[in-house]
Each structure stands twice: as structure tokens, then as C-alpha cells.
Amino acid sequence: MKRLLSAIVLSCCVAFAHAEGYETGVEAYRAGDYARALKIFQELSARGYGDGDWMLSIMYANGAAVMQDSKKSEEYAMRAAERGVENAYTLVAILHLSKKSDRFDPAKGVAWLQKGVKAHNPESLRILALHKSKGKYMPQDKEGAFRLMKECMELNDALCAMGLAEMYAKGTGTPQSYTKAFRLYKSVRDDAGEANYMLGRMSEAGQGTDKDFGLAMEYYLSAAKKQNGGAMNRIGELYLRGQGVARDYAQAAYWFEKAADFQNSDGLVNGGHLYAQGLGVKRDDAEAVKWYQEAAEKGNSDAMRALARFHEEGRGVAASSSNASQLFCNAALNDQPRMLEELAEANLEAAARKNIIGELAVLYHCKNKSEAREAASALETRLTAAERDAAQALAGNFKDGGIGKALDSFAPSSL
């Protein structure tokens, strides 16, 4: 919540007339005179003005002149929304749509998003579009999602422009067009470097432009200057593979470490691989485990699988088949939504489909968990009877020699 509020604090409140004194409070906030700003917004709130509540929500989220307090921030955001502050609608919707929130209520969350859409709030448009495209908390409507994202983009919102570009690239609610996606990403100017990161990915793949690793590197370097950890990781991967640049393991290690410094979990996984194999750094299984563990704690499924193999083999940690099994299960559960999206693609590659069968086998292995059974059931509906049988047979092999070895015999790992 703090991150969302911090991102919109200085640009959120220009859509409607404010109470007298509000602008003075915002000026004080911008100048860092938080005590003065707090007094002004408290007075506005006491007089029943929602924009005072909204700014108090921001101040409690950021700990400006008050102790940081997420609960109070939520309460003021709710009050602001109920008093008609349109920019609060999205935040209140997010609170109702988050399973981690004690306010979790999807119906209310969607209703607040719809109010935000009526007010032409870009963030509400974008989030509702994402939920419609996935059928989350509402019937799936990819065409409707595309229309919402396009409406949002037309409000000159950079995040919506990137969302629309992704829809063109995936063919979500519109005919697939890498050319339109590439063009849209090029039109975006964002402070986080995400647009240049995506231009680099598309240049690597030859999507919407000629395949050009050198150009991809230029885009990544531009994004890295904006402290984009994903771009730093891709630079490391280009050095690792020798694409667009001479292969240089030391440079790869340098960029993976930079990516890790910016909390990029893929950079942590790749750094772990280098320590596991002794590429650009001295081989050190215990150090590899540290990198994998940190990435796994960030929810990275590849890190969980790599760490599972180390537990299975007793590399860098004491051998533990139970720990390995738990990590494989967690990775499969974590990746189930992604696998469902992939299975919805018309031209999913055979190798990717085979990997999904392997993960279904892992879910069968974790069948004593209700979560795993539900996840497996959802995948089964997208697979053929023969594929389900293959997963069952593979799960039966996990008892002999460990899960990792059985998976490799079915679909070799790239680790």
C-alpha cells in the first residue's frame, strides 16, 4: 500500500475542486513541511472533506509527521472514498481484492473499481482490465479488457500503454500484433525503465522487429540506468551466453549481482547457477544455496526447484528428501496460474507442454494437500487423458531416486 500511495501522492488530486486550504497543505507536503501539512489535512478531515482524509492516508502510509500505521492509512482511505475522492476508489478496491487484507470482499472490490472506471481513473481502468482478461472475480471478457486498457492508454497513462502493448503481444482481446506492441513500448517514457526492458526482450526474440542482440543490449543498458533489476539480469544473461557481446562469465556475475542488489529474483537464481557451476566465480555450493534461498523467499519458482535439487543431492546443505519434496511442491503450486495461462495459448510448444505435465506430476505427489489437489484439478481440464496418465505414471517414479532425477528423465532440466 505504501508503494502505491507514494507513486501517486504528487499527481493524484487534480481531477476535481478541492476544499479551501488543500493546495496549501499539498505545497507544505511537497516542501517537506510535514507537521504543517498534517495540521491542515486534519482540519480538513474534521470538517468533512475527503481530500483531507486522502492525504492523511498517504501520510500514515509513508510515516510523514506521524508514526507509520497501515491500519490508520486504510481507514482514512476508506473514509476518503466514501466521501467521493475518486483517487481513493482504486486503493479501496485493492484492499477488498487482497486475500491478505481483513477487508477481503471481491464483490465490494469490483464495485469500487467500477466506480473508479466511471470517474475515468486510469488505475481503476487498468486493474479492472487485468481482472477481466483473467476472469478473476468476474466472468472472463478479453475483448472488454482490451477496450478498458485502450481507454486507459488514451488518458496518457504509461502503465496502461504498456498493458495494452502486452495485450497486442499476446493477442488478448485483439488480433496478435508484435509490431503494434513494439511501437507502443517505444512510445512510452517511464521512470522505471520497464518499456526499454520490454523492447530489449522483443529485440532478443525478434518480435515486432528484427532479432538483434546488440540492440537488445542497448535497450537493457538504458533500462539499467533507471535501476531496472530485470534489465540488469538480462545483460548478465547476454554475457553468459555470448549474445550481442563476447561471452564473459565475470561480467555475467557482475550484472547478476547488480540485479540481486535491486531485488531481482531471476538475478539471484542466475547468480546461484554461477556459484553452482563455478562460472566467473569460484565454485561454492553453500554460496549457491544462499542465492537460491533468497530468491525462493521472494517467491521465485525456479529458485525453489534449484534449491530442491541441492537438498535432494546434499549439495551445500544436509541431504533431505522431505525438504526437497516440499520445495518441489511449493514451486508447482506457485507456477500453476502461469501454467494455466500457457495452456490457454493456441500454439504452446511441445517442450513447454511436457514441462507442465511434469509439474502436474509434482502436484499429484503433493496430493495430501488440498491446495495441490485443487491446482491439479484445474490443470487436468486443459490436458488430454494421455497427458494426465503420463503425469500419474511419472509421479509414481518419484519414490525411486528422487523427484529431480525422475523429472530429468521425463523432461531434462536446463540447470
C-alpha positions as CSV (number, residue, x, y, z in Angstrom):
1,M,0.0,0.0,0.0
2,K,2.8,2.4,0.9
3,R,4.3,1.9,-2.6
4,L,1.0,2.7,-4.4
5,L,0.4,5.8,-2.3
6,S,4.0,7.0,-2.8
7,A,3.6,6.7,-6.5
8,I,0.5,8.8,-6.8
9,V,0.9,11.3,-4.0
10,L,2.0,14.3,-6.1
11,S,-0.1,13.7,-9.1
12,C,-3.3,12.2,-7.7
13,C,-5.5,15.1,-6.8
14,V,-6.1,17.4,-9.7
15,A,-9.3,16.0,-11.1
16,F,-11.8,17.9,-9.1
17,A,-12.2,21.1,-7.0
18,H,-10.7,20.8,-3.5
19,A,-11.5,22.3,-0.2
20,E,-10.1,25.7,0.7
21,G,-6.6,25.2,2.1
22,Y,-6.0,21.8,0.4
23,E,-3.4,23.2,-2.1
24,T,-1.6,24.9,0.8
25,G,-1.3,21.6,2.5
26,V,0.0,19.8,-0.6
27,E,2.6,22.6,-1.1
28,A,3.7,22.0,2.5
29,Y,3.9,18.3,1.9
30,R,5.9,18.7,-1.2
31,A,8.3,21.1,0.6
32,G,8.8,18.5,3.4
33,D,7.0,20.6,6.0
34,Y,5.0,17.6,7.1
35,A,3.9,19.0,10.5
36,R,2.2,21.9,8.8
37,A,0.7,19.6,6.2
38,L,-0.6,17.3,8.9
39,K,-2.4,20.1,10.7
40,I,-4.0,21.3,7.5
41,F,-5.3,17.9,6.5
42,Q,-6.5,17.0,10.0
43,E,-8.6,20.2,10.0
44,L,-10.0,19.4,6.5
45,S,-10.9,15.9,7.6
46,A,-12.6,17.2,10.7
47,R,-14.7,19.5,8.6
48,G,-15.8,16.5,6.5
49,Y,-13.6,17.0,3.4
50,G,-12.5,13.7,1.8
51,D,-9.4,15.1,0.2
52,G,-8.0,15.8,3.7
53,D,-8.7,12.1,4.6
54,W,-6.9,11.1,1.4
55,M,-3.7,13.0,2.2
56,L,-3.8,11.7,5.8
57,S,-4.0,8.2,4.4
58,I,-0.8,9.0,2.4
59,M,0.9,10.5,5.4
60,Y,0.2,7.5,7.6
61,A,1.3,5.1,4.9
62,N,4.6,6.9,4.5
63,G,5.2,7.9,8.1
64,A,5.2,11.6,7.4
65,A,4.9,13.6,10.7
66,V,3.2,10.6,12.2
67,M,4.2,7.0,13.1
68,Q,3.7,4.8,10.1
69,D,0.4,3.0,10.5
70,S,-1.1,0.9,7.7
71,K,-4.4,0.4,9.5
72,K,-4.9,4.1,10.0
73,S,-3.9,4.7,6.4
74,E,-6.5,2.2,5.3
75,E,-9.2,3.8,7.5
76,Y,-8.5,7.2,6.1
77,A,-8.5,5.9,2.5
78,M,-11.9,4.2,3.1
79,R,-13.3,7.5,4.5
80,A,-11.9,9.4,1.5
81,A,-13.5,7.0,-0.9
82,E,-16.9,7.2,0.9
83,R,-16.7,11.0,0.7
84,G,-16.2,10.8,-3.0
85,V,-12.5,11.2,-3.5
86,E,-12.1,9.4,-6.9
87,N,-8.4,8.7,-6.5
88,A,-9.2,6.7,-3.3
89,Y,-11.5,4.3,-5.2
90,T,-8.7,2.2,-6.6
91,L,-6.9,1.8,-3.4
92,V,-10.1,0.8,-1.5
93,A,-10.8,-1.7,-4.3
94,I,-7.3,-3.2,-3.9
95,L,-7.9,-3.6,-0.1
96,H,-11.1,-5.5,-0.8
97,L,-9.5,-7.7,-3.5
98,S,-6.4,-8.7,-1.5
99,K,-6.7,-12.0,0.3
100,K,-4.1,-10.8,2.8
101,S,-6.4,-8.0,3.9
102,D,-9.0,-8.4,6.6
103,R,-11.3,-6.3,4.3
104,F,-11.2,-9.0,1.6
105,D,-14.5,-8.9,-0.2
106,P,-14.2,-9.3,-4.0
107,A,-17.7,-8.1,-4.8
108,K,-17.0,-4.8,-3.0
109,G,-13.6,-4.6,-4.6
110,V,-15.1,-4.9,-8.1
111,A,-17.8,-2.4,-7.3
112,W,-15.1,0.2,-6.2
113,L,-13.2,-0.5,-9.4
114,Q,-16.3,0.2,-11.4
115,K,-16.8,3.5,-9.6
116,G,-13.3,4.4,-10.5
117,V,-13.9,3.5,-14.1
118,K,-16.9,5.8,-14.2
119,A,-14.7,8.5,-12.9
120,H,-12.1,7.7,-15.7
121,N,-9.4,6.8,-13.1
122,P,-6.5,5.2,-15.0
123,E,-5.5,2.9,-12.2
124,S,-9.1,1.6,-11.9
125,L,-9.3,1.1,-15.6
126,R,-6.1,-0.8,-15.7
127,I,-6.8,-3.1,-12.8
128,L,-10.3,-3.9,-13.9
129,A,-8.9,-4.7,-17.4
130,L,-6.4,-7.1,-15.9
131,H,-9.1,-8.9,-13.8
132,K,-11.4,-9.1,-16.8
133,S,-8.7,-10.6,-19.0
134,K,-8.0,-13.3,-16.5
135,G,-11.6,-13.9,-15.4
136,K,-10.6,-13.1,-11.8
137,Y,-13.6,-12.2,-9.5
138,M,-15.7,-11.8,-12.6
139,P,-16.5,-13.6,-15.9
140,Q,-13.6,-13.6,-18.3
141,D,-14.0,-11.0,-21.1
142,K,-10.8,-10.4,-23.0
143,E,-12.4,-8.1,-25.6
144,G,-13.9,-6.0,-22.8
145,A,-10.5,-6.0,-21.0
146,F,-8.8,-4.7,-24.2
147,R,-11.3,-1.9,-24.5
148,L,-10.8,-0.8,-20.9
149,M,-7.0,-0.9,-21.3
150,K,-7.2,1.1,-24.5
151,E,-9.4,3.7,-22.9
152,C,-6.9,4.0,-20.1
153,M,-4.0,4.4,-22.5
154,E,-5.8,7.2,-24.2
155,L,-5.7,9.1,-20.9
156,N,-1.9,9.2,-21.5
157,D,-1.2,6.6,-18.7
158,A,2.2,4.9,-19.2
159,L,1.3,1.8,-17.3
160,C,-1.8,1.3,-19.4
161,A,0.2,1.9,-22.6
162,M,2.5,-1.0,-21.5
163,G,-0.6,-3.1,-20.6
164,L,-2.0,-2.5,-24.0
165,A,1.3,-3.4,-25.6
166,E,1.3,-6.7,-23.7
167,M,-2.2,-7.4,-24.9
168,Y,-1.2,-6.8,-28.5
169,A,1.9,-9.1,-28.0
170,K,-0.2,-11.9,-26.5
171,G,-3.3,-11.4,-28.7
172,T,-5.5,-10.7,-25.6
173,G,-8.9,-9.5,-26.8
174,T,-7.4,-8.4,-30.1
175,P,-5.5,-9.9,-33.0
176,Q,-1.9,-10.6,-32.0
177,S,0.5,-7.9,-33.3
178,Y,4.1,-7.7,-32.2
179,T,4.5,-4.7,-34.5
180,K,1.9,-2.7,-32.6
181,A,3.3,-3.9,-29.3
182,F,6.8,-2.8,-30.2
183,R,5.6,0.5,-31.4
184,L,3.6,1.1,-28.2
185,Y,6.6,0.3,-26.0
186,K,8.7,2.7,-28.0
187,S,6.2,5.5,-27.3
188,V,6.4,5.1,-23.5
189,R,8.6,7.2,-21.3
190,D,8.7,5.6,-17.8
191,D,10.9,6.3,-14.9
192,A,11.4,2.6,-14.1
193,G,12.8,1.5,-17.4
194,E,10.1,-1.1,-18.0
195,A,9.4,0.0,-21.5
196,N,13.0,-0.3,-22.6
197,Y,13.3,-3.6,-20.8
198,M,10.4,-5.0,-22.9
199,L,11.9,-3.5,-26.1
200,G,15.0,-5.5,-25.2
201,R,13.1,-8.7,-24.7
202,M,11.3,-8.2,-28.1
203,S,14.6,-7.4,-29.8
204,E,16.1,-10.6,-28.4
205,A,13.1,-12.7,-29.7
206,G,12.7,-10.8,-33.0
207,Q,9.1,-9.9,-32.1
208,G,7.9,-6.8,-34.0
209,T,11.5,-6.0,-35.1
210,D,14.5,-7.9,-36.4
211,K,16.2,-10.2,-33.9
212,D,19.2,-8.1,-32.8
213,F,21.1,-9.0,-29.5
214,G,23.2,-5.9,-29.8
215,L,20.1,-3.6,-29.9
216,A,18.6,-5.6,-27.1
217,M,21.8,-4.9,-25.0
218,E,21.3,-1.1,-25.8
219,Y,17.8,-1.2,-24.5
220,Y,18.8,-3.1,-21.4
221,L,21.6,-0.8,-20.6
222,S,19.2,2.2,-20.9
223,A,16.8,0.5,-18.6
224,A,19.6,-0.5,-16.2
225,K,20.5,3.2,-15.8
226,K,17.0,3.7,-14.4
227,Q,17.8,0.9,-11.8
228,N,15.7,-1.7,-13.6
229,G,16.8,-5.0,-12.0
230,G,15.2,-7.1,-14.7
231,A,17.3,-5.4,-17.4
232,M,20.5,-5.9,-15.3
233,N,19.7,-9.6,-15.2
234,R,19.2,-9.8,-18.9
235,I,22.5,-8.1,-19.5
236,G,24.1,-10.8,-17.4
237,E,22.4,-13.5,-19.4
238,L,23.7,-12.0,-22.7
239,Y,27.2,-12.0,-21.3
240,L,26.6,-15.6,-20.0
241,R,25.5,-16.8,-23.5
242,G,27.8,-14.5,-25.6
243,Q,24.9,-13.0,-27.5
244,G,25.5,-9.5,-28.8
245,V,28.7,-9.4,-26.8
246,A,31.7,-11.6,-26.3
247,R,31.0,-14.3,-23.7
248,D,32.3,-13.1,-20.3
249,Y,31.4,-15.0,-17.2
250,A,33.0,-12.4,-14.9
251,Q,30.7,-9.7,-16.5
252,A,27.8,-12.0,-16.2
253,A,28.5,-12.4,-12.5
254,Y,28.9,-8.7,-12.1
255,W,25.5,-8.0,-13.6
256,F,23.7,-10.7,-11.8
257,E,25.0,-9.3,-8.5
258,K,23.8,-5.8,-9.5
259,A,20.3,-7.3,-10.4
260,A,20.3,-9.0,-7.0
261,D,21.1,-5.7,-5.3
262,F,17.9,-4.4,-6.8
263,Q,15.9,-7.3,-5.5
264,N,15.6,-9.1,-8.9
265,S,14.9,-12.8,-8.0
266,D,16.0,-14.0,-11.5
267,G,19.4,-12.3,-11.0
268,L,19.6,-14.2,-7.7
269,V,18.8,-17.5,-9.4
270,N,21.4,-16.9,-12.1
271,G,24.0,-15.9,-9.6
272,G,23.3,-19.2,-7.8
273,H,23.8,-21.1,-11.0
274,L,27.2,-19.4,-11.5
275,Y,28.3,-20.5,-8.0
276,A,26.9,-23.9,-8.5
277,Q,28.9,-24.4,-11.7
278,G,32.0,-22.2,-10.9
279,L,31.5,-19.8,-13.9
280,G,33.0,-16.4,-13.4
281,V,33.3,-17.1,-9.6
282,K,34.8,-19.8,-7.5
283,R,32.5,-22.8,-7.3
284,D,30.8,-22.8,-3.9
285,D,27.7,-24.9,-3.3
286,A,27.0,-23.3,0.1
287,E,27.1,-19.8,-1.6
288,A,24.8,-21.1,-4.4
289,V,22.3,-22.2,-1.7
290,K,22.3,-18.7,-0.2
291,W,21.4,-17.1,-3.5
292,Y,18.7,-19.7,-4.3
293,Q,17.3,-19.4,-0.8
294,E,17.0,-15.6,-1.1
295,A,15.3,-15.9,-4.4
296,A,13.0,-18.6,-3.1
297,E,11.9,-16.4,-0.3
298,K,10.9,-13.8,-2.9
299,G,8.6,-16.5,-4.5
300,N,10.8,-17.5,-7.4
301,S,9.8,-21.0,-8.5
302,D,13.0,-21.7,-10.4
303,A,14.9,-20.9,-7.2
304,M,12.7,-23.4,-5.3
305,R,13.4,-26.1,-7.8
306,A,17.1,-25.5,-7.8
307,L,17.2,-25.5,-4.0
308,A,15.1,-28.7,-4.0
309,R,17.8,-30.4,-6.1
310,F,20.5,-29.3,-3.8
311,H,18.5,-30.7,-0.8
312,E,18.0,-33.9,-2.7
313,E,21.7,-34.3,-3.6
314,G,23.1,-32.9,-0.3
315,R,24.9,-30.1,-2.1
316,G,25.7,-27.1,0.2
317,V,23.1,-28.4,2.7
318,A,22.4,-31.6,4.5
319,A,20.6,-34.1,2.3
320,S,16.8,-34.0,2.9
321,S,14.3,-35.7,0.7
322,S,11.4,-34.2,2.7
323,N,12.7,-30.6,2.2
324,A,13.3,-31.3,-1.4
325,S,9.8,-32.6,-1.8
326,Q,8.3,-29.6,-0.1
327,L,10.2,-27.2,-2.3
328,F,9.2,-29.0,-5.5
329,C,5.5,-28.9,-4.3
330,N,5.8,-25.2,-3.5
331,A,7.2,-24.4,-6.9
332,A,4.5,-26.3,-8.7
333,L,1.8,-24.6,-6.7
334,N,3.4,-21.2,-7.3
335,D,3.6,-21.7,-11.0
336,Q,0.1,-23.2,-11.5
337,P,-1.5,-19.8,-12.6
338,R,1.3,-19.4,-15.2
339,M,0.8,-22.9,-16.5
340,L,-2.9,-22.4,-16.9
341,E,-2.2,-19.2,-19.0
342,E,0.2,-21.1,-21.1
343,L,-2.2,-24.0,-21.7
344,A,-4.7,-21.4,-23.0
345,E,-2.3,-20.5,-25.8
346,A,-3.1,-21.9,-29.2
347,N,0.4,-22.8,-30.2
348,L,2.1,-23.8,-27.0
349,E,5.4,-25.6,-27.8
350,A,5.6,-29.3,-27.1
351,A,8.6,-28.9,-24.7
352,A,6.6,-26.4,-22.6
353,R,3.6,-28.7,-22.6
354,K,5.8,-31.5,-21.4
355,N,7.2,-29.4,-18.6
356,I,3.6,-28.7,-17.4
357,I,2.9,-32.5,-17.4
358,G,6.0,-32.8,-15.1
359,E,4.7,-30.2,-12.8
360,L,1.3,-31.9,-12.7
361,A,3.1,-35.0,-11.6
362,V,4.6,-33.0,-8.8
363,L,1.1,-31.8,-7.8
364,Y,-0.1,-35.4,-7.8
365,H,2.8,-36.2,-5.5
366,C,1.6,-33.5,-3.1
367,K,-2.0,-34.8,-3.2
368,N,-2.3,-34.9,0.6
369,K,-2.6,-31.1,0.4
370,S,-6.0,-29.7,-0.6
371,E,-4.3,-26.8,-2.3
372,A,-2.3,-29.2,-4.6
373,R,-5.5,-31.2,-5.4
374,E,-7.3,-28.1,-6.4
375,A,-4.4,-26.9,-8.5
376,A,-4.0,-30.3,-10.2
377,S,-7.8,-30.4,-11.0
378,A,-7.6,-27.1,-12.8
379,L,-4.7,-28.2,-14.9
380,E,-6.3,-31.6,-15.7
381,T,-9.1,-29.9,-17.6
382,R,-6.6,-28.4,-20.0
383,L,-4.8,-31.7,-20.7
384,T,-5.6,-34.8,-22.6
385,A,-6.3,-38.2,-21.0
386,A,-2.9,-39.4,-22.3
387,E,-1.1,-36.4,-20.7
388,R,-2.8,-37.0,-17.4
389,D,-1.9,-40.7,-17.5
390,A,1.8,-39.7,-18.2
391,A,1.7,-37.4,-15.2
392,Q,0.3,-40.1,-13.0
393,A,3.0,-42.5,-14.2
394,L,5.8,-40.0,-13.6
395,A,4.5,-39.3,-10.1
396,G,4.8,-43.0,-9.3
397,N,8.6,-42.8,-10.2
398,F,9.3,-40.1,-7.6
399,K,9.7,-42.8,-5.0
400,D,12.9,-44.1,-6.6
401,G,15.9,-41.8,-6.8
402,G,14.2,-38.5,-6.0
403,I,11.9,-36.1,-7.8
404,G,14.6,-34.2,-9.7
405,K,16.1,-37.3,-11.4
406,A,12.6,-38.5,-12.4
407,L,11.8,-35.1,-13.8
408,D,15.0,-35.0,-15.8
409,S,14.3,-38.4,-17.3
410,F,11.0,-37.1,-18.5
411,A,12.0,-33.5,-19.5
412,P,15.7,-32.6,-18.9
413,S,16.3,-29.6,-16.7
414,S,18.3,-26.6,-18.1
415,L,20.0,-26.2,-14.7
